[in-house]
Amino acid sequence: MELTPRELALQAAHFLSEKKAHDVEVLEITDLTVLADYFVICTGTSSTQVRSLAEEVEFRLSELGIEPHHIEGHRSTSWVLLDYSSVIVHVFYKDSREFYRLEHLWADAKRLELPGEQSIQV
């Protein structure tokens, strides 16, 4: 399945929300950097949930035929990064999210409004 970067970011955010991630945000950074087009950021309440959230996104996107190009922190208990080139998914433990403050670092980024609990239409 071919998804635009925006659809991919929203789909990842939807999967995270379904798995009970906290404070899910999607930042559009297309005009701010060449790193990616979107950041998806969320918080897990425990090291187990951080790992579980990252694994869920990886698994569900894999079912759609979309594989990450790189994964960082899979053994970490505080931050896992899934790099899908145009979309980077950050799954943080609360203390790490507060420490790195990506939303503040990328304060000029446009924040996408996330749909309610219904599935993203792709």
Phi and psi restraints in degrees (range 20) as a CNS / XPLOR table:
assign (resid 1 and name C) (resid 2 and name N)
       (resid 2 and name CA) (resid 2 and name C) 1.0 -99.8 20.0 2
assign (resid 2 and name N) (resid 2 and name CA)
       (resid 2 and name C) (resid 3 and name N) 1.0 120.2 20.0 2
assign (resid 2 and name C) (resid 3 and name N)
       (resid 3 and name CA) (resid 3 and name C) 1.0 -116.4 20.0 2
assign (resid 3 and name N) (resid 3 and name CA)
       (resid 3 and name C) (resid 4 and name N) 1.0 144.9 20.0 2
assign (resid 3 and name C) (resid 4 and name N)
       (resid 4 and name CA) (resid 4 and name C) 1.0 -70.6 20.0 2
assign (resid 4 and name N) (resid 4 and name CA)
       (resid 4 and name C) (resid 5 and name N) 1.0 162.2 20.0 2
assign (resid 4 and name C) (resid 5 and name N)
       (resid 5 and name CA) (resid 5 and name C) 1.0 -55.8 20.0 2
assign (resid 5 and name N) (resid 5 and name CA)
       (resid 5 and name C) (resid 6 and name N) 1.0 -40.3 20.0 2
assign (resid 5 and name C) (resid 6 and name N)
       (resid 6 and name CA) (resid 6 and name C) 1.0 -62.1 20.0 2
assign (resid 6 and name N) (resid 6 and name CA)
       (resid 6 and name C) (resid 7 and name N) 1.0 -47.2 20.0 2
assign (resid 6 and name C) (resid 7 and name N)
       (resid 7 and name CA) (resid 7 and name C) 1.0 -62.1 20.0 2
assign (resid 7 and name N) (resid 7 and name CA)
       (resid 7 and name C) (resid 8 and name N) 1.0 -40.0 20.0 2
assign (resid 7 and name C) (resid 8 and name N)
       (resid 8 and name CA) (resid 8 and name C) 1.0 -62.8 20.0 2
assign (resid 8 and name N) (resid 8 and name CA)
       (resid 8 and name C) (resid 9 and name N) 1.0 -44.8 20.0 2
assign (resid 8 and name C) (resid 9 and name N)
       (resid 9 and name CA) (resid 9 and name C) 1.0 -62.0 20.0 2
assign (resid 9 and name N) (resid 9 and name CA)
       (resid 9 and name C) (resid 10 and name N) 1.0 -45.4 20.0 2
assign (resid 9 and name C) (resid 10 and name N)
       (resid 10 and name CA) (resid 10 and name C) 1.0 -67.4 20.0 2
assign (resid 10 and name N) (resid 10 and name CA)
       (resid 10 and name C) (resid 11 and name N) 1.0 -35.5 20.0 2
assign (resid 10 and name C) (resid 11 and name N)
       (resid 11 and name CA) (resid 11 and name C) 1.0 -66.2 20.0 2
assign (resid 11 and name N) (resid 11 and name CA)
       (resid 11 and name C) (resid 12 and name N) 1.0 -44.7 20.0 2
assign (resid 11 and name C) (resid 12 and name N)
       (resid 12 and name CA) (resid 12 and name C) 1.0 -60.4 20.0 2
assign (resid 12 and name N) (resid 12 and name CA)
       (resid 12 and name C) (resid 13 and name N) 1.0 -43.0 20.0 2
assign (resid 12 and name C) (resid 13 and name N)
       (resid 13 and name CA) (resid 13 and name C) 1.0 -61.9 20.0 2
assign (resid 13 and name N) (resid 13 and name CA)
       (resid 13 and name C) (resid 14 and name N) 1.0 -40.0 20.0 2
assign (resid 13 and name C) (resid 14 and name N)
       (resid 14 and name CA) (resid 14 and name C) 1.0 -62.3 20.0 2
assign (resid 14 and name N) (resid 14 and name CA)
       (resid 14 and name C) (resid 15 and name N) 1.0 -45.6 20.0 2
assign (resid 14 and name C) (resid 15 and name N)
       (resid 15 and name CA) (resid 15 and name C) 1.0 -61.3 20.0 2
assign (resid 15 and name N) (resid 15 and name CA)
       (resid 15 and name C) (resid 16 and name N) 1.0 -40.7 20.0 2
assign (resid 15 and name C) (resid 16 and name N)
       (resid 16 and name CA) (resid 16 and name C) 1.0 -64.6 20.0 2
assign (resid 16 and name N) (resid 16 and name CA)
       (resid 16 and name C) (resid 17 and name N) 1.0 -42.4 20.0 2
assign (resid 16 and name C) (resid 17 and name N)
       (resid 17 and name CA) (resid 17 and name C) 1.0 -62.8 20.0 2
assign (resid 17 and name N) (resid 17 and name CA)
       (resid 17 and name C) (resid 18 and name N) 1.0 -42.1 20.0 2
assign (resid 17 and name C) (resid 18 and name N)
       (resid 18 and name CA) (resid 18 and name C) 1.0 -59.6 20.0 2
assign (resid 18 and name N) (resid 18 and name CA)
       (resid 18 and name C) (resid 19 and name N) 1.0 -33.0 20.0 2
assign (resid 18 and name C) (resid 19 and name N)
       (resid 19 and name CA) (resid 19 and name C) 1.0 -89.2 20.0 2
assign (resid 19 and name N) (resid 19 and name CA)
       (resid 19 and name C) (resid 20 and name N) 1.0 10.0 20.0 2
assign (resid 19 and name C) (resid 20 and name N)
       (resid 20 and name CA) (resid 20 and name C) 1.0 72.7 20.0 2
assign (resid 20 and name N) (resid 20 and name CA)
       (resid 20 and name C) (resid 21 and name N) 1.0 31.6 20.0 2
assign (resid 20 and name C) (resid 21 and name N)
       (resid 21 and name CA) (resid 21 and name C) 1.0 -66.2 20.0 2
assign (resid 21 and name N) (resid 21 and name CA)
       (resid 21 and name C) (resid 22 and name N) 1.0 152.5 20.0 2
assign (resid 21 and name C) (resid 22 and name N)
       (resid 22 and name CA) (resid 22 and name C) 1.0 -101.9 20.0 2
assign (resid 22 and name N) (resid 22 and name CA)
       (resid 22 and name C) (resid 23 and name N) 1.0 149.7 20.0 2
assign (resid 22 and name C) (resid 23 and name N)
       (resid 23 and name CA) (resid 23 and name C) 1.0 49.1 20.0 2
assign (resid 23 and name N) (resid 23 and name CA)
       (resid 23 and name C) (resid 24 and name N) 1.0 53.8 20.0 2
assign (resid 23 and name C) (resid 24 and name N)
       (resid 24 and name CA) (resid 24 and name C) 1.0 -75.5 20.0 2
assign (resid 24 and name N) (resid 24 and name CA)
       (resid 24 and name C) (resid 25 and name N) 1.0 128.3 20.0 2
assign (resid 24 and name C) (resid 25 and name N)
       (resid 25 and name CA) (resid 25 and name C) 1.0 -133.9 20.0 2
assign (resid 25 and name N) (resid 25 and name CA)
       (resid 25 and name C) (resid 26 and name N) 1.0 147.1 20.0 2
assign (resid 25 and name C) (resid 26 and name N)
       (resid 26 and name CA) (resid 26 and name C) 1.0 -121.9 20.0 2
assign (resid 26 and name N) (resid 26 and name CA)
       (resid 26 and name C) (resid 27 and name N) 1.0 120.8 20.0 2
assign (resid 26 and name C) (resid 27 and name N)
       (resid 27 and name CA) (resid 27 and name C) 1.0 -108.1 20.0 2
assign (resid 27 and name N) (resid 27 and name CA)
       (resid 27 and name C) (resid 28 and name N) 1.0 128.6 20.0 2
assign (resid 27 and name C) (resid 28 and name N)
       (resid 28 and name CA) (resid 28 and name C) 1.0 -89.9 20.0 2
assign (resid 28 and name N) (resid 28 and name CA)
       (resid 28 and name C) (resid 29 and name N) 1.0 114.2 20.0 2
assign (resid 28 and name C) (resid 29 and name N)
       (resid 29 and name CA) (resid 29 and name C) 1.0 -116.2 20.0 2
assign (resid 29 and name N) (resid 29 and name CA)
       (resid 29 and name C) (resid 30 and name N) 1.0 14.4 20.0 2
assign (resid 29 and name C) (resid 30 and name N)
       (resid 30 and name CA) (resid 30 and name C) 1.0 -49.6 20.0 2
assign (resid 30 and name N) (resid 30 and name CA)
       (resid 30 and name C) (resid 31 and name N) 1.0 -47.3 20.0 2
assign (resid 30 and name C) (resid 31 and name N)
       (resid 31 and name CA) (resid 31 and name C) 1.0 -85.4 20.0 2
assign (resid 31 and name N) (resid 31 and name CA)
       (resid 31 and name C) (resid 32 and name N) 1.0 -1.6 20.0 2
assign (resid 31 and name C) (resid 32 and name N)
       (resid 32 and name CA) (resid 32 and name C) 1.0 -105.6 20.0 2
assign (resid 32 and name N) (resid 32 and name CA)
       (resid 32 and name C) (resid 33 and name N) 1.0 -20.2 20.0 2
assign (resid 32 and name C) (resid 33 and name N)
       (resid 33 and name CA) (resid 33 and name C) 1.0 -160.1 20.0 2
assign (resid 33 and name N) (resid 33 and name CA)
       (resid 33 and name C) (resid 34 and name N) 1.0 164.2 20.0 2
assign (resid 33 and name C) (resid 34 and name N)
       (resid 34 and name CA) (resid 34 and name C) 1.0 -97.7 20.0 2
assign (resid 34 and name N) (resid 34 and name CA)
       (resid 34 and name C) (resid 35 and name N) 1.0 0.4 20.0 2
assign (resid 34 and name C) (resid 35 and name N)
       (resid 35 and name CA) (resid 35 and name C) 1.0 -61.0 20.0 2
assign (resid 35 and name N) (resid 35 and name CA)
       (resid 35 and name C) (resid 36 and name N) 1.0 -43.8 20.0 2
assign (resid 35 and name C) (resid 36 and name N)
       (resid 36 and name CA) (resid 36 and name C) 1.0 -169.5 20.0 2
assign (resid 36 and name N) (resid 36 and name CA)
       (resid 36 and name C) (resid 37 and name N) 1.0 175.5 20.0 2
assign (resid 36 and name C) (resid 37 and name N)
       (resid 37 and name CA) (resid 37 and name C) 1.0 -95.2 20.0 2
assign (resid 37 and name N) (resid 37 and name CA)
       (resid 37 and name C) (resid 38 and name N) 1.0 -30.8 20.0 2
assign (resid 37 and name C) (resid 38 and name N)
       (resid 38 and name CA) (resid 38 and name C) 1.0 -141.7 20.0 2
assign (resid 38 and name N) (resid 38 and name CA)
       (resid 38 and name C) (resid 39 and name N) 1.0 145.3 20.0 2
assign (resid 38 and name C) (resid 39 and name N)
       (resid 39 and name CA) (resid 39 and name C) 1.0 -110.5 20.0 2
assign (resid 39 and name N) (resid 39 and name CA)
       (resid 39 and name C) (resid 40 and name N) 1.0 134.1 20.0 2
assign (resid 39 and name C) (resid 40 and name N)
       (resid 40 and name CA) (resid 40 and name C) 1.0 -111.0 20.0 2
assign (resid 40 and name N) (resid 40 and name CA)
       (resid 40 and name C) (resid 41 and name N) 1.0 125.1 20.0 2
assign (resid 40 and name C) (resid 41 and name N)
       (resid 41 and name CA) (resid 41 and name C) 1.0 -126.3 20.0 2
assign (resid 41 and name N) (resid 41 and name CA)
       (resid 41 and name C) (resid 42 and name N) 1.0 137.0 20.0 2
assign (resid 41 and name C) (resid 42 and name N)
       (resid 42 and name CA) (resid 42 and name C) 1.0 -151.1 20.0 2
assign (resid 42 and name N) (resid 42 and name CA)
       (resid 42 and name C) (resid 43 and name N) 1.0 170.8 20.0 2
assign (resid 42 and name C) (resid 43 and name N)
       (resid 43 and name CA) (resid 43 and name C) 1.0 -124.0 20.0 2
assign (resid 43 and name N) (resid 43 and name CA)
       (resid 43 and name C) (resid 44 and name N) 1.0 137.0 20.0 2
assign (resid 43 and name C) (resid 44 and name N)
       (resid 44 and name CA) (resid 44 and name C) 1.0 -105.5 20.0 2
assign (resid 44 and name N) (resid 44 and name CA)
       (resid 44 and name C) (resid 45 and name N) 1.0 152.0 20.0 2
assign (resid 44 and name C) (resid 45 and name N)
       (resid 45 and name CA) (resid 45 and name C) 1.0 -88.0 20.0 2
assign (resid 45 and name N) (resid 45 and name CA)
       (resid 45 and name C) (resid 46 and name N) 1.0 -8.6 20.0 2
assign (resid 45 and name C) (resid 46 and name N)
       (resid 46 and name CA) (resid 46 and name C) 1.0 -153.4 20.0 2
assign (resid 46 and name N) (resid 46 and name CA)
       (resid 46 and name C) (resid 47 and name N) 1.0 166.0 20.0 2
assign (resid 46 and name C) (resid 47 and name N)
       (resid 47 and name CA) (resid 47 and name C) 1.0 -62.6 20.0 2
assign (resid 47 and name N) (resid 47 and name CA)
       (resid 47 and name C) (resid 48 and name N) 1.0 -34.8 20.0 2
assign (resid 47 and name C) (resid 48 and name N)
       (resid 48 and name CA) (resid 48 and name C) 1.0 -64.4 20.0 2
assign (resid 48 and name N) (resid 48 and name CA)
       (resid 48 and name C) (resid 49 and name N) 1.0 -42.9 20.0 2
assign (resid 48 and name C) (resid 49 and name N)
       (resid 49 and name CA) (resid 49 and name C) 1.0 -69.6 20.0 2
assign (resid 49 and name N) (resid 49 and name CA)
       (resid 49 and name C) (resid 50 and name N) 1.0 -37.1 20.0 2
assign (resid 49 and name C) (resid 50 and name N)
       (resid 50 and name CA) (resid 50 and name C) 1.0 -56.6 20.0 2
assign (resid 50 and name N) (resid 50 and name CA)
       (resid 50 and name C) (resid 51 and name N) 1.0 -48.9 20.0 2
assign (resid 50 and name C) (resid 51 and name N)
       (resid 51 and name CA) (resid 51 and name C) 1.0 -63.5 20.0 2
assign (resid 51 and name N) (resid 51 and name CA)
       (resid 51 and name C) (resid 52 and name N) 1.0 -43.4 20.0 2
assign (resid 51 and name C) (resid 52 and name N)
       (resid 52 and name CA) (resid 52 and name C) 1.0 -64.3 20.0 2
assign (resid 52 and name N) (resid 52 and name CA)
       (resid 52 and name C) (resid 53 and name N) 1.0 -40.9 20.0 2
assign (resid 52 and name C) (resid 53 and name N)
       (resid 53 and name CA) (resid 53 and name C) 1.0 -62.8 20.0 2
assign (resid 53 and name N) (resid 53 and name CA)
       (resid 53 and name C) (resid 54 and name N) 1.0 -45.9 20.0 2
assign (resid 53 and name C) (resid 54 and name N)
       (resid 54 and name CA) (resid 54 and name C) 1.0 -62.8 20.0 2
assign (resid 54 and name N) (resid 54 and name CA)
       (resid 54 and name C) (resid 55 and name N) 1.0 -43.1 20.0 2
assign (resid 54 and name C) (resid 55 and name N)
       (resid 55 and name CA) (resid 55 and name C) 1.0 -64.3 20.0 2
assign (resid 55 and name N) (resid 55 and name CA)
       (resid 55 and name C) (resid 56 and name N) 1.0 -36.8 20.0 2
assign (resid 55 and name C) (resid 56 and name N)
       (resid 56 and name CA) (resid 56 and name C) 1.0 -64.1 20.0 2
assign (resid 56 and name N) (resid 56 and name CA)
       (resid 56 and name C) (resid 57 and name N) 1.0 -47.0 20.0 2
assign (resid 56 and name C) (resid 57 and name N)
       (resid 57 and name CA) (resid 57 and name C) 1.0 -61.1 20.0 2
assign (resid 57 and name N) (resid 57 and name CA)
       (resid 57 and name C) (resid 58 and name N) 1.0 -47.3 20.0 2
assign (resid 57 and name C) (resid 58 and name N)
       (resid 58 and name CA) (resid 58 and name C) 1.0 -58.9 20.0 2
assign (resid 58 and name N) (resid 58 and name CA)
       (resid 58 and name C) (resid 59 and name N) 1.0 -45.5 20.0 2
assign (resid 58 and name C) (resid 59 and name N)
       (resid 59 and name CA) (resid 59 and name C) 1.0 -65.7 20.0 2
assign (resid 59 and name N) (resid 59 and name CA)
       (resid 59 and name C) (resid 60 and name N) 1.0 -48.6 20.0 2
assign (resid 59 and name C) (resid 60 and name N)
       (resid 60 and name CA) (resid 60 and name C) 1.0 -67.8 20.0 2
assign (resid 60 and name N) (resid 60 and name CA)
       (resid 60 and name C) (resid 61 and name N) 1.0 -38.8 20.0 2
assign (resid 60 and name C) (resid 61 and name N)
       (resid 61 and name CA) (resid 61 and name C) 1.0 -70.2 20.0 2
assign (resid 61 and name N) (resid 61 and name CA)
       (resid 61 and name C) (resid 62 and name N) 1.0 -34.3 20.0 2
assign (resid 61 and name C) (resid 62 and name N)
       (resid 62 and name CA) (resid 62 and name C) 1.0 -61.2 20.0 2
assign (resid 62 and name N) (resid 62 and name CA)
       (resid 62 and name C) (resid 63 and name N) 1.0 -37.4 20.0 2
assign (resid 62 and name C) (resid 63 and name N)
       (resid 63 and name CA) (resid 63 and name C) 1.0 -61.0 20.0 2
assign (resid 63 and name N) (resid 63 and name CA)
       (resid 63 and name C) (resid 64 and name N) 1.0 -26.2 20.0 2
assign (resid 63 and name C) (resid 64 and name N)
       (resid 64 and name CA) (resid 64 and name C) 1.0 -90.7 20.0 2
assign (resid 64 and name N) (resid 64 and name CA)
       (resid 64 and name C) (resid 65 and name N) 1.0 3.7 20.0 2
assign (resid 64 and name C) (resid 65 and name N)
       (resid 65 and name CA) (resid 65 and name C) 1.0 84.5 20.0 2
assign (resid 65 and name N) (resid 65 and name CA)
       (resid 65 and name C) (resid 66 and name N) 1.0 18.5 20.0 2
assign (resid 65 and name C) (resid 66 and name N)
       (resid 66 and name CA) (resid 66 and name C) 1.0 -113.6 20.0 2
assign (resid 66 and name N) (resid 66 and name CA)
       (resid 66 and name C) (resid 67 and name N) 1.0 118.5 20.0 2
assign (resid 66 and name C) (resid 67 and name N)
       (resid 67 and name CA) (resid 67 and name C) 1.0 -112.3 20.0 2
assign (resid 67 and name N) (resid 67 and name CA)
       (resid 67 and name C) (resid 68 and name N) 1.0 144.5 20.0 2
assign (resid 67 and name C) (resid 68 and name N)
       (resid 68 and name CA) (resid 68 and name C) 1.0 -70.6 20.0 2
assign (resid 68 and name N) (resid 68 and name CA)
       (resid 68 and name C) (resid 69 and name N) 1.0 147.1 20.0 2
assign (resid 68 and name C) (resid 69 and name N)
       (resid 69 and name CA) (resid 69 and name C) 1.0 -80.2 20.0 2
assign (resid 69 and name N) (resid 69 and name CA)
       (resid 69 and name C) (resid 70 and name N) 1.0 -26.5 20.0 2
assign (resid 69 and name C) (resid 70 and name N)
       (resid 70 and name CA) (resid 70 and name C) 1.0 -159.7 20.0 2
assign (resid 70 and name N) (resid 70 and name CA)
       (resid 70 and name C) (resid 71 and name N) 1.0 147.1 20.0 2
assign (resid 70 and name C) (resid 71 and name N)
       (resid 71 and name CA) (resid 71 and name C) 1.0 -129.7 20.0 2
assign (resid 71 and name N) (resid 71 and name CA)
       (resid 71 and name C) (resid 72 and name N) 1.0 132.9 20.0 2
assign (resid 71 and name C) (resid 72 and name N)
       (resid 72 and name CA) (resid 72 and name C) 1.0 -119.9 20.0 2
assign (resid 72 and name N) (resid 72 and name CA)
       (resid 72 and name C) (resid 73 and name N) 1.0 143.2 20.0 2
assign (resid 72 and name C) (resid 73 and name N)
       (resid 73 and name CA) (resid 73 and name C) 1.0 77.6 20.0 2
assign (resid 73 and name N) (resid 73 and name CA)
       (resid 73 and name C) (resid 74 and name N) 1.0 18.0 20.0 2
assign (resid 73 and name C) (resid 74 and name N)
       (resid 74 and name CA) (resid 74 and name C) 1.0 -57.9 20.0 2
assign (resid 74 and name N) (resid 74 and name CA)
       (resid 74 and name C) (resid 75 and name N) 1.0 -29.2 20.0 2
assign (resid 74 and name C) (resid 75 and name N)
       (resid 75 and name CA) (resid 75 and name C) 1.0 -91.9 20.0 2
assign (resid 75 and name N) (resid 75 and name CA)
       (resid 75 and name C) (resid 76 and name N) 1.0 -4.7 20.0 2
assign (resid 75 and name C) (resid 76 and name N)
       (resid 76 and name CA) (resid 76 and name C) 1.0 -75.6 20.0 2
assign (resid 76 and name N) (resid 76 and name CA)
       (resid 76 and name C) (resid 77 and name N) 1.0 154.0 20.0 2
assign (resid 76 and name C) (resid 77 and name N)
       (resid 77 and name CA) (resid 77 and name C) 1.0 -105.2 20.0 2
assign (resid 77 and name N) (resid 77 and name CA)
       (resid 77 and name C) (resid 78 and name N) 1.0 1.9 20.0 2
assign (resid 77 and name C) (resid 78 and name N)
       (resid 78 and name CA) (resid 78 and name C) 1.0 -123.2 20.0 2
assign (resid 78 and name N) (resid 78 and name CA)
       (resid 78 and name C) (resid 79 and name N) 1.0 -20.8 20.0 2
assign (resid 78 and name C) (resid 79 and name N)
       (resid 79 and name CA) (resid 79 and name C) 1.0 -162.0 20.0 2
assign (resid 79 and name N) (resid 79 and name CA)
       (resid 79 and name C) (resid 80 and name N) 1.0 124.9 20.0 2
assign (resid 79 and name C) (resid 80 and name N)
       (resid 80 and name CA) (resid 80 and name C) 1.0 -121.0 20.0 2
assign (resid 80 and name N) (resid 80 and name CA)
       (resid 80 and name C) (resid 81 and name N) 1.0 133.5 20.0 2
assign (resid 80 and name C) (resid 81 and name N)
       (resid 81 and name CA) (resid 81 and name C) 1.0 -118.0 20.0 2
assign (resid 81 and name N) (resid 81 and name CA)
       (resid 81 and name C) (resid 82 and name N) 1.0 126.4 20.0 2
assign (resid 81 and name C) (resid 82 and name N)
       (resid 82 and name CA) (resid 82 and name C) 1.0 -111.4 20.0 2
assign (resid 82 and name N) (resid 82 and name CA)
       (resid 82 and name C) (resid 83 and name N) 1.0 117.2 20.0 2
assign (resid 82 and name C) (resid 83 and name N)
       (resid 83 and name CA) (resid 83 and name C) 1.0 -101.8 20.0 2
assign (resid 83 and name N) (resid 83 and name CA)
       (resid 83 and name C) (resid 84 and name N) 1.0 111.3 20.0 2
assign (resid 83 and name C) (resid 84 and name N)
       (resid 84 and name CA) (resid 84 and name C) 1.0 -108.1 20.0 2
assign (resid 84 and name N) (resid 84 and name CA)
       (resid 84 and name C) (resid 85 and name N) 1.0 31.6 20.0 2
assign (resid 84 and name C) (resid 85 and name N)
       (resid 85 and name CA) (resid 85 and name C) 1.0 66.6 20.0 2
assign (resid 85 and name N) (resid 85 and name CA)
       (resid 85 and name C) (resid 86 and name N) 1.0 -79.0 20.0 2
assign (resid 85 and name C) (resid 86 and name N)
       (resid 86 and name CA) (resid 86 and name C) 1.0 -77.8 20.0 2
assign (resid 86 and name N) (resid 86 and name CA)
       (resid 86 and name C) (resid 87 and name N) 1.0 -16.0 20.0 2
assign (resid 86 and name C) (resid 87 and name N)
       (resid 87 and name CA) (resid 87 and name C) 1.0 -131.6 20.0 2
assign (resid 87 and name N) (resid 87 and name CA)
       (resid 87 and name C) (resid 88 and name N) 1.0 130.7 20.0 2
assign (resid 87 and name C) (resid 88 and name N)
       (resid 88 and name CA) (resid 88 and name C) 1.0 -118.5 20.0 2
assign (resid 88 and name N) (resid 88 and name CA)
       (resid 88 and name C) (resid 89 and name N) 1.0 123.4 20.0 2
assign (resid 88 and name C) (resid 89 and name N)
       (resid 89 and name CA) (resid 89 and name C) 1.0 -100.1 20.0 2
assign (resid 89 and name N) (resid 89 and name CA)
       (resid 89 and name C) (resid 90 and name N) 1.0 124.3 20.0 2
assign (resid 89 and name C) (resid 90 and name N)
       (resid 90 and name CA) (resid 90 and name C) 1.0 -111.4 20.0 2
assign (resid 90 and name N) (resid 90 and name CA)
       (resid 90 and name C) (resid 91 and name N) 1.0 119.7 20.0 2
assign (resid 90 and name C) (resid 91 and name N)
       (resid 91 and name CA) (resid 91 and name C) 1.0 -113.3 20.0 2
assign (resid 91 and name N) (resid 91 and name CA)
       (resid 91 and name C) (resid 92 and name N) 1.0 112.6 20.0 2
assign (resid 91 and name C) (resid 92 and name N)
       (resid 92 and name CA) (resid 92 and name C) 1.0 -109.4 20.0 2
assign (resid 92 and name N) (resid 92 and name CA)
       (resid 92 and name C) (resid 93 and name N) 1.0 149.8 20.0 2
assign (resid 92 and name C) (resid 93 and name N)
       (resid 93 and name CA) (resid 93 and name C) 1.0 -80.8 20.0 2
assign (resid 93 and name N) (resid 93 and name CA)
       (resid 93 and name C) (resid 94 and name N) 1.0 150.2 20.0 2
assign (resid 93 and name C) (resid 94 and name N)
       (resid 94 and name CA) (resid 94 and name C) 1.0 -50.0 20.0 2
assign (resid 94 and name N) (resid 94 and name CA)
       (resid 94 and name C) (resid 95 and name N) 1.0 -49.0 20.0 2
assign (resid 94 and name C) (resid 95 and name N)
       (resid 95 and name CA) (resid 95 and name C) 1.0 -62.8 20.0 2
assign (resid 95 and name N) (resid 95 and name CA)
       (resid 95 and name C) (resid 96 and name N) 1.0 -39.4 20.0 2
assign (resid 95 and name C) (resid 96 and name N)
       (resid 96 and name CA) (resid 96 and name C) 1.0 -68.2 20.0 2
assign (resid 96 and name N) (resid 96 and name CA)
       (resid 96 and name C) (resid 97 and name N) 1.0 -39.2 20.0 2
assign (resid 96 and name C) (resid 97 and name N)
       (resid 97 and name CA) (resid 97 and name C) 1.0 -63.6 20.0 2
assign (resid 97 and name N) (resid 97 and name CA)
       (resid 97 and name C) (resid 98 and name N) 1.0 -41.7 20.0 2
assign (resid 97 and name C) (resid 98 and name N)
       (resid 98 and name CA) (resid 98 and name C) 1.0 -66.1 20.0 2
assign (resid 98 and name N) (resid 98 and name CA)
       (resid 98 and name C) (resid 99 and name N) 1.0 -35.3 20.0 2
assign (resid 98 and name C) (resid 99 and name N)
       (resid 99 and name CA) (resid 99 and name C) 1.0 -69.4 20.0 2
assign (resid 99 and name N) (resid 99 and name CA)
       (resid 99 and name C) (resid 100 and name N) 1.0 -48.1 20.0 2
assign (resid 99 and name C) (resid 100 and name N)
       (resid 100 and name CA) (resid 100 and name C) 1.0 -80.5 20.0 2
assign (resid 100 and name N) (resid 100 and name CA)
       (resid 100 and name C) (resid 101 and name N) 1.0 -28.3 20.0 2
assign (resid 100 and name C) (resid 101 and name N)
       (resid 101 and name CA) (resid 101 and name C) 1.0 46.3 20.0 2
assign (resid 101 and name N) (resid 101 and name CA)
       (resid 101 and name C) (resid 102 and name N) 1.0 52.0 20.0 2
assign (resid 101 and name C) (resid 102 and name N)
       (resid 102 and name CA) (resid 102 and name C) 1.0 -59.0 20.0 2
assign (resid 102 and name N) (resid 102 and name CA)
       (resid 102 and name C) (resid 103 and name N) 1.0 -34.8 20.0 2
assign (resid 102 and name C) (resid 103 and name N)
       (resid 103 and name CA) (resid 103 and name C) 1.0 -62.3 20.0 2
assign (resid 103 and name N) (resid 103 and name CA)
       (resid 103 and name C) (resid 104 and name N) 1.0 -33.2 20.0 2
assign (resid 103 and name C) (resid 104 and name N)
       (resid 104 and name CA) (resid 104 and name C) 1.0 -79.8 20.0 2
assign (resid 104 and name N) (resid 104 and name CA)
       (resid 104 and name C) (resid 105 and name N) 1.0 -38.8 20.0 2
assign (resid 104 and name C) (resid 105 and name N)
       (resid 105 and name CA) (resid 105 and name C) 1.0 -61.3 20.0 2
assign (resid 105 and name N) (resid 105 and name CA)
       (resid 105 and name C) (resid 106 and name N) 1.0 -37.4 20.0 2
assign (resid 105 and name C) (resid 106 and name N)
       (resid 106 and name CA) (resid 106 and name C) 1.0 -107.2 20.0 2
assign (resid 106 and name N) (resid 106 and name CA)
       (resid 106 and name C) (resid 107 and name N) 1.0 43.6 20.0 2
assign (resid 106 and name C) (resid 107 and name N)
       (resid 107 and name CA) (resid 107 and name C) 1.0 -61.2 20.0 2
assign (resid 107 and name N) (resid 107 and name CA)
       (resid 107 and name C) (resid 108 and name N) 1.0 -25.0 20.0 2
assign (resid 107 and name C) (resid 108 and name N)
       (resid 108 and name CA) (resid 108 and name C) 1.0 -82.1 20.0 2
assign (resid 108 and name N) (resid 108 and name CA)
       (resid 108 and name C) (resid 109 and name N) 1.0 -4.5 20.0 2
assign (resid 108 and name C) (resid 109 and name N)
       (resid 109 and name CA) (resid 109 and name C) 1.0 -70.9 20.0 2
assign (resid 109 and name N) (resid 109 and name CA)
       (resid 109 and name C) (resid 110 and name N) 1.0 146.6 20.0 2
assign (resid 109 and name C) (resid 110 and name N)
       (resid 110 and name CA) (resid 110 and name C) 1.0 -77.8 20.0 2
assign (resid 110 and name N) (resid 110 and name CA)
       (resid 110 and name C) (resid 111 and name N) 1.0 132.6 20.0 2
assign (resid 110 and name C) (resid 111 and name N)
       (resid 111 and name CA) (resid 111 and name C) 1.0 -95.4 20.0 2
assign (resid 111 and name N) (resid 111 and name CA)
       (resid 111 and name C) (resid 112 and name N) 1.0 125.8 20.0 2
assign (resid 111 and name C) (resid 112 and name N)
       (resid 112 and name CA) (resid 112 and name C) 1.0 -81.6 20.0 2
assign (resid 112 and name N) (resid 112 and name CA)
       (resid 112 and name C) (resid 113 and name N) 1.0 141.1 20.0 2
assign (resid 112 and name C) (resid 113 and name N)
       (resid 113 and name CA) (resid 113 and name C) 1.0 -77.9 20.0 2
assign (resid 113 and name N) (resid 113 and name CA)
       (resid 113 and name C) (resid 114 and name N) 1.0 129.3 20.0 2
assign (resid 113 and name C) (resid 114 and name N)
       (resid 114 and name CA) (resid 114 and name C) 1.0 -90.4 20.0 2
assign (resid 114 and name N) (resid 114 and name CA)
       (resid 114 and name C) (resid 115 and name N) 1.0 134.4 20.0 2
assign (resid 114 and name C) (resid 115 and name N)
       (resid 115 and name CA) (resid 115 and name C) 1.0 -60.8 20.0 2
assign (resid 115 and name N) (resid 115 and name CA)
       (resid 115 and name C) (resid 116 and name N) 1.0 162.5 20.0 2
assign (resid 115 and name C) (resid 116 and name N)
       (resid 116 and name CA) (resid 116 and name C) 1.0 -63.3 20.0 2
assign (resid 116 and name N) (resid 116 and name CA)
       (resid 116 and name C) (resid 117 and name N) 1.0 -149.0 20.0 2
assign (resid 116 and name C) (resid 117 and name N)
       (resid 117 and name CA) (resid 117 and name C) 1.0 -77.2 20.0 2
assign (resid 117 and name N) (resid 117 and name CA)
       (resid 117 and name C) (resid 118 and name N) 1.0 -6.0 20.0 2
assign (resid 117 and name C) (resid 118 and name N)
       (resid 118 and name CA) (resid 118 and name C) 1.0 -73.9 20.0 2
assign (resid 118 and name N) (resid 118 and name CA)
       (resid 118 and name C) (resid 119 and name N) 1.0 158.4 20.0 2
assign (resid 118 and name C) (resid 119 and name N)
       (resid 119 and name CA) (resid 119 and name C) 1.0 -68.4 20.0 2
assign (resid 119 and name N) (resid 119 and name CA)
       (resid 119 and name C) (resid 120 and name N) 1.0 148.2 20.0 2
assign (resid 119 and name C) (resid 120 and name N)
       (resid 120 and name CA) (resid 120 and name C) 1.0 -70.0 20.0 2
assign (resid 120 and name N) (resid 120 and name CA)
       (resid 120 and name C) (resid 121 and name N) 1.0 132.0 20.0 2
assign (resid 120 and name C) (resid 121 and name N)
       (resid 121 and name CA) (resid 121 and name C) 1.0 -87.1 20.0 2
assign (resid 121 and name N) (resid 121 and name CA)
       (resid 121 and name C) (resid 122 and name N) 1.0 118.0 20.0 2
